[in-house]
Amino acid sequence: MYISKFMAPEIIFGKGALNQVGECCSRLGSSRVFLVADRGVIRHRWVEKALPFLEEAELDYQIWSGFSANPRDYEVEEGARLYAEYGCDAVLAIGGGSTIDAAKAVATLSTNKGRIQDYEGIDLIKNPLPPLIVVPSTSGSGSEVSQFSIIADSERKIKMTIISKSLVPDISITDPLILSTIDSRVTAQTGMEALSHAIEAYLSLAATDMTDIHALHAIELISRNLRASVASQVDEGAKEAMGKASLHAGIAFSNAVLGLAHAMTHQVGGLLDLPIGEISAIILPHVMRFNMLASIDKYVRIAATMGARVEHMTPREAAEKAIAMVWELAQDVGIPSGLAELGLPEDVLPELSENAIKDACFITNPRDADVTDIIEIFRSAL
């Protein structure tokens, strides 16, 4: 008998949904909230706008922003120390994927002993986490609904993948108004990250009918709206559509996991300390070409979902069209054409490839690969 599990948090979506934060924290039993927010969100005054709703619910709070754009192990360990020192009993994250990942790591260490490295891998978190409420400020990471947290290991210079159903937030609150303050470059990076989540989830060995529904809908929304969202910060329709796309892609990959593109992306991101969305957008078409042998019929569906007329194409032609459309979208929104433009030297490819094989995301890749295969994919993406 085949058994699958499907998990998602309570989801609140809509303009002005930020006003729900106090009520959500309160009904989960909190009295003192550890509010995790990145500096950009603070600068754009979204934290300032959220605080009255916490105060209205008679909640105390402590704000923490002591983490990098790619949160590091020692930073989240310090966050967990402060969480305990302030006597907090819930975690509220307002920010992008890095903020939510940092919040998840702090929540993990607040109820589980040791270092964050102890939880790298799949289902290693043993004790329940405190209530976790998240408000995403970007439309791409999917961390607001996923069982993933990505934290940089400062010694090994890699990004650790922590996967646990304990990391699925209790409540996810998406307010499209917040997305309007993100600049075009971040909009492009996070939008392409959502596309890579959706495509890899759809092609994953762990995909199910339920995850396919979410993955395909995310692919459709991104294909139709990312260009417009990048072009204009005030296009509310595009922002709302991309917020929904991030949710659907996040639900898909949280339950189906990902694949080789993310296993490779994590290694580059850990080495260069760069945004994961930009890296995955460069690598994705090359991994798609490698994986095409394993699931060509699904590539036909991807092409059709992205708007291609596939009726008179062979499966191979349609699959090639899907890869080309992903590449064209990345180029249209300003993604660099190769990893060399990001400063990746060729001599590190063997080490990165060895590490990619060990990444938890590789387990569900639809095609087997060895280190030599991955080195060649990296080379093609340079």
C-alpha positions as semicolon CSV with decimal commas, in nm:
position;residue;x (nm);y (nm);z (nm)
1;M;0,000;0,000;0,000
2;Y;0,128;0,346;-0,096
3;I;0,088;0,602;0,181
4;S;0,147;0,973;0,140
5;K;0,116;1,264;0,382
6;F;0,007;1,618;0,302
7;M;0,065;1,906;0,540
8;A;-0,016;2,276;0,529
9;P;-0,060;2,546;0,792
10;E;-0,369;2,754;0,851
11;I;-0,349;3,008;0,566
12;I;-0,479;3,365;0,582
13;F;-0,452;3,559;0,255
14;G;-0,565;3,906;0,148
15;K;-0,497;4,278;0,149
16;G;-0,471;4,404;0,504
17;A;-0,423;4,054;0,648
18;L;-0,135;4,187;0,858
19;N;-0,399;4,302;1,107
20;Q;-0,450;3,935;1,202
21;V;-0,109;3,891;1,371
22;G;-0,218;3,977;1,723
23;E;-0,528;3,761;1,722
24;C;-0,334;3,469;1,571
25;C;-0,057;3,484;1,832
26;S;-0,312;3,518;2,111
27;R;-0,528;3,221;2,015
28;L;-0,221;3,001;1,995
29;G;-0,166;3,074;2,363
30;S;0,113;3,329;2,345
31;S;0,169;3,611;2,591
32;R;0,524;3,719;2,491
33;V;0,618;3,705;2,123
34;F;0,967;3,675;1,976
35;L;0,929;3,889;1,662
36;V;1,185;3,801;1,395
37;A;1,217;4,064;1,120
38;D;1,482;4,156;0,866
39;R;1,611;4,511;0,838
40;G;1,436;4,576;0,509
41;V;1,097;4,498;0,658
42;I;1,177;4,721;0,954
43;R;1,292;5,000;0,719
44;H;0,967;4,981;0,524
45;R;0,779;5,011;0,857
46;W;0,588;4,682;0,831
47;V;0,697;4,586;1,182
48;E;0,585;4,927;1,306
49;K;0,247;4,865;1,141
50;A;0,218;4,519;1,300
51;L;0,295;4,623;1,658
52;P;-0,042;4,791;1,732
53;F;-0,215;4,461;1,655
54;L;0,008;4,282;1,908
55;E;-0,060;4,554;2,164
56;E;-0,433;4,538;2,095
57;A;-0,416;4,168;2,182
58;E;-0,229;4,262;2,503
59;L;0,086;4,078;2,395
60;D;0,440;4,163;2,500
61;Y;0,705;4,131;2,231
62;Q;1,077;4,132;2,169
63;I;1,209;4,226;1,823
64;W;1,514;4,043;1,687
65;S;1,690;4,119;1,359
66;G;2,040;3,992;1,436
67;F;2,085;3,768;1,134
68;S;2,231;3,793;0,784
69;A;2,057;3,776;0,448
70;N;2,165;3,411;0,451
71;P;2,119;3,326;0,821
72;R;2,415;3,154;0,982
73;D;2,437;2,885;1,247
74;Y;2,584;3,108;1,518
75;E;2,325;3,378;1,453
76;V;2,026;3,152;1,510
77;E;2,194;3,003;1,816
78;E;2,221;3,356;1,957
79;G;1,856;3,414;1,863
80;A;1,755;3,105;2,060
81;R;1,954;3,229;2,361
82;L;1,770;3,562;2,348
83;Y;1,434;3,387;2,307
84;A;1,497;3,205;2,636
85;E;1,640;3,513;2,810
86;Y;1,331;3,719;2,726
87;G;1,095;3,441;2,834
88;C;0,913;3,424;2,500
89;D;0,651;3,160;2,422
90;A;0,587;3,205;2,047
91;V;0,777;3,306;1,733
92;L;0,637;3,556;1,483
93;A;0,835;3,610;1,162
94;I;0,776;3,906;0,929
95;G;1,005;3,903;0,628
96;G;1,143;3,705;0,339
97;G;1,253;3,345;0,320
98;S;1,573;3,406;0,516
99;T;1,378;3,567;0,798
100;I;1,134;3,277;0,816
101;D;1,418;3,022;0,797
102;A;1,594;3,198;1,085
103;A;1,270;3,205;1,286
104;K;1,220;2,832;1,230
105;A;1,575;2,760;1,343
106;V;1,532;2,971;1,657
107;A;1,205;2,792;1,733
108;T;1,381;2,457;1,685
109;L;1,661;2,538;1,928
110;S;1,422;2,686;2,182
111;T;1,277;2,342;2,256
112;N;1,551;2,108;2,130
113;K;1,904;2,086;2,267
114;G;2,236;2,112;2,087
115;R;2,340;2,306;1,777
116;I;2,138;2,367;1,463
117;Q;2,374;2,127;1,277
118;D;2,222;1,846;1,483
119;Y;1,899;1,882;1,285
120;E;2,042;1,889;0,933
121;G;1,863;1,625;0,726
122;I;1,516;1,477;0,747
123;D;1,291;1,447;1,056
124;L;1,559;1,488;1,322
125;I;1,361;1,736;1,535
126;K;1,217;1,545;1,829
127;N;1,044;1,796;2,056
128;P;0,746;2,013;1,952
129;L;0,823;2,373;1,858
130;P;0,657;2,678;2,016
131;P;0,373;2,838;1,816
132;L;0,506;2,971;1,487
133;I;0,328;3,244;1,290
134;V;0,479;3,381;0,968
135;V;0,409;3,681;0,745
136;P;0,610;3,665;0,418
137;S;0,736;3,987;0,260
138;T;0,846;3,824;-0,067
139;S;0,668;3,593;-0,308
140;G;0,910;3,312;-0,368
141;S;1,064;3,121;-0,080
142;G;0,749;2,930;0,015
143;S;0,894;2,903;0,364
144;E;0,569;3,041;0,500
145;V;0,401;2,704;0,433
146;S;0,691;2,459;0,408
147;Q;0,868;2,206;0,630
148;F;1,209;2,341;0,524
149;S;1,466;2,569;0,685
150;I;1,794;2,656;0,511
151;I;2,075;2,773;0,739
152;A;2,439;2,843;0,646
153;D;2,707;2,641;0,821
154;S;2,980;2,900;0,881
155;E;3,259;2,643;0,910
156;R;3,178;2,415;0,616
157;K;3,053;2,707;0,400
158;I;2,747;2,516;0,285
159;K;2,376;2,569;0,329
160;M;2,222;2,306;0,553
161;T;1,883;2,168;0,457
162;I;1,665;2,099;0,760
163;I;1,341;1,917;0,680
164;S;1,081;1,836;0,941
165;K;0,704;1,847;0,966
166;S;0,766;2,033;1,292
167;L;0,882;2,329;1,081
168;V;0,547;2,377;0,907
169;P;0,419;2,705;1,058
170;D;0,100;2,699;1,258
171;I;-0,038;3,002;1,074
172;S;0,072;3,167;0,749
173;I;-0,049;3,523;0,684
174;T;0,009;3,666;0,334
175;D;-0,071;4,034;0,279
176;P;-0,009;4,131;-0,087
177;L;0,037;4,494;0,020
178;I;0,371;4,401;0,178
179;L;0,493;4,258;-0,154
180;S;0,462;4,602;-0,317
181;T;0,765;4,736;-0,127
182;I;1,008;4,481;-0,272
183;D;1,234;4,608;-0,550
184;S;1,235;4,461;-0,899
185;R;1,553;4,258;-0,858
186;V;1,431;4,080;-0,546
187;T;1,091;4,032;-0,711
188;A;1,264;3,859;-1,003
189;Q;1,485;3,643;-0,783
190;T;1,208;3,528;-0,552
191;G;0,963;3,476;-0,838
192;M;1,207;3,250;-1,019
193;E;1,273;3,070;-0,690
194;A;0,900;2,996;-0,666
195;L;0,906;2,864;-1,023
196;S;1,198;2,634;-0,943
197;H;1,010;2,509;-0,636
198;A;0,702;2,434;-0,843
199;I;0,885;2,260;-1,128
200;E;1,106;2,049;-0,904
201;A;0,809;1,952;-0,687
202;Y;0,614;1,849;-0,998
203;L;0,904;1,635;-1,123
204;S;0,989;1,493;-0,779
205;L;0,980;1,120;-0,709
206;A;0,759;1,204;-0,409
207;A;0,502;1,400;-0,612
208;T;0,134;1,309;-0,568
209;D;-0,193;1,416;-0,726
210;M;-0,232;1,670;-0,445
211;T;0,112;1,825;-0,489
212;D;0,077;1,828;-0,868
213;I;-0,235;2,047;-0,842
214;H;-0,048;2,308;-0,642
215;A;0,272;2,285;-0,848
216;L;0,098;2,329;-1,183
217;H;-0,114;2,618;-1,060
218;A;0,200;2,792;-0,932
219;I;0,373;2,742;-1,270
220;E;0,073;2,894;-1,447
221;L;0,050;3,196;-1,213
222;I;0,422;3,270;-1,236
223;S;0,432;3,236;-1,615
224;R;0,147;3,484;-1,649
225;N;0,242;3,735;-1,380
226;L;0,613;3,745;-1,295
227;R;0,710;3,976;-1,581
228;A;0,439;4,225;-1,483
229;S;0,531;4,201;-1,115
230;V;0,895;4,279;-1,194
231;A;0,797;4,564;-1,427
232;S;0,583;4,749;-1,172
233;Q;0,585;4,770;-0,794
234;V;0,228;4,902;-0,797
235;D;0,066;4,632;-1,013
236;E;-0,157;4,496;-0,737
237;G;-0,301;4,220;-0,955
238;A;0,044;4,083;-1,035
239;K;0,156;4,108;-0,671
240;E;-0,152;3,922;-0,551
241;A;-0,103;3,651;-0,814
242;M;0,263;3,607;-0,720
243;G;0,170;3,586;-0,352
244;K;-0,067;3,303;-0,438
245;A;0,198;3,141;-0,658
246;S;0,446;3,137;-0,370
247;L;0,187;2,971;-0,147
248;H;0,100;2,702;-0,402
249;A;0,464;2,632;-0,486
250;G;0,551;2,618;-0,117
251;I;0,274;2,371;-0,041
252;A;0,387;2,159;-0,338
253;F;0,754;2,136;-0,251
254;S;0,693;2,108;0,123
255;N;0,509;1,784;0,057
256;A;0,687;1,655;-0,255
257;V;1,037;1,787;-0,166
258;L;1,261;1,912;-0,448
259;G;1,545;1,782;-0,663
260;L;1,896;1,822;-0,795
261;A;1,864;2,191;-0,887
262;H;1,818;2,284;-0,523
263;A;2,080;2,036;-0,404
264;M;2,327;2,217;-0,630
265;T;2,194;2,564;-0,549
266;H;2,249;2,517;-0,176
267;Q;2,619;2,448;-0,234
268;V;2,674;2,758;-0,446
269;G;2,473;2,972;-0,205
270;G;2,675;2,850;0,091
271;L;3,004;2,924;-0,084
272;L;2,924;3,264;-0,234
273;D;2,667;3,388;0,021
274;L;2,428;3,497;-0,255
275;P;2,047;3,491;-0,291
276;I;1,925;3,139;-0,351
277;G;1,660;3,245;-0,604
278;E;1,909;3,387;-0,850
279;I;2,130;3,079;-0,829
280;S;1,845;2,830;-0,870
281;A;1,710;3,025;-1,168
282;I;2,044;2,984;-1,346
283;I;2,082;2,615;-1,263
284;L;1,720;2,505;-1,320
285;P;1,714;2,485;-1,704
286;H;2,034;2,280;-1,705
287;V;1,901;2,033;-1,448
288;M;1,573;2,018;-1,639
289;R;1,765;1,914;-1,951
290;F;1,946;1,641;-1,755
291;N;1,624;1,515;-1,594
292;M;1,420;1,517;-1,915
293;L;1,506;1,152;-1,982
294;A;1,321;1,046;-1,667
295;S;0,991;1,229;-1,708
296;I;0,943;1,369;-2,057
297;D;0,561;1,351;-2,041
298;K;0,561;1,586;-1,742
299;Y;0,769;1,833;-1,941
300;V;0,494;1,842;-2,202
301;R;0,249;1,940;-1,927
302;I;0,488;2,209;-1,800
303;A;0,515;2,360;-2,149
304;A;0,137;2,363;-2,191
305;T;0,088;2,515;-1,847
306;M;0,334;2,792;-1,933
307;G;0,128;2,876;-2,243
308;A;0,287;2,675;-2,525
309;R;0,070;2,522;-2,798
310;V;0,190;2,163;-2,775
311;E;-0,084;1,990;-2,979
312;H;0,132;1,948;-3,289
313;M;0,465;1,897;-3,113
314;T;0,638;1,569;-3,041
315;P;0,700;1,502;-2,670
316;R;1,067;1,586;-2,724
317;E;0,983;1,916;-2,894
318;A;0,740;2,011;-2,619
319;A;0,994;1,920;-2,351
320;E;1,258;2,135;-2,519
321;K;1,002;2,415;-2,537
322;A;0,942;2,391;-2,161
323;I;1,314;2,430;-2,092
324;A;1,337;2,721;-2,337
325;M;1,041;2,898;-2,177
326;V;1,197;2,874;-1,831
327;W;1,523;3,016;-1,971
328;E;1,342;3,296;-2,153
329;L;1,146;3,396;-1,843
330;A;1,467;3,413;-1,639
331;Q;1,634;3,629;-1,902
332;D;1,332;3,859;-1,935
333;V;1,335;3,939;-1,562
334;G;1,710;4,003;-1,550
335;I;1,858;3,682;-1,413
336;P;2,229;3,641;-1,507
337;S;2,289;3,387;-1,783
338;G;2,558;3,189;-1,601
339;L;2,713;3,115;-1,263
340;A;3,045;3,265;-1,373
341;E;2,874;3,605;-1,368
342;L;2,813;3,549;-0,997
343;G;3,183;3,480;-0,942
344;L;3,180;3,100;-0,922
345;P;3,524;2,958;-1,016
346;E;3,542;2,632;-1,207
347;D;3,796;2,471;-0,973
348;V;3,537;2,435;-0,692
349;L;3,293;2,228;-0,899
350;P;3,413;1,883;-0,783
351;E;3,376;1,978;-0,415
352;L;3,034;2,137;-0,472
353;S;2,920;1,829;-0,661
354;E;3,033;1,595;-0,383
355;N;2,832;1,801;-0,135
356;A;2,527;1,816;-0,362
357;I;2,504;1,435;-0,361
358;K;2,465;1,452;0,019
359;D;2,194;1,720;0,014
360;A;1,850;1,596;0,126
361;C;1,686;1,752;-0,181
362;F;1,875;1,515;-0,411
363;I;1,691;1,211;-0,273
364;T;1,372;1,289;-0,469
365;N;1,537;1,387;-0,798
366;P;1,370;1,191;-1,081
367;R;1,695;1,083;-1,245
368;D;1,996;0,918;-1,085
369;A;2,318;1,117;-1,099
370;D;2,676;1,074;-0,984
371;V;2,940;1,334;-0,907
372;T;3,064;1,336;-1,267
373;D;2,713;1,409;-1,394
374;I;2,673;1,698;-1,151
375;I;3,011;1,845;-1,242
376;E;2,903;1,851;-1,607
377;I;2,572;2,019;-1,519
378;F;2,761;2,281;-1,319
379;R;2,994;2,338;-1,616
380;S;2,701;2,384;-1,852
381;A;2,556;2,642;-1,609
382;L;2,878;2,845;-1,587
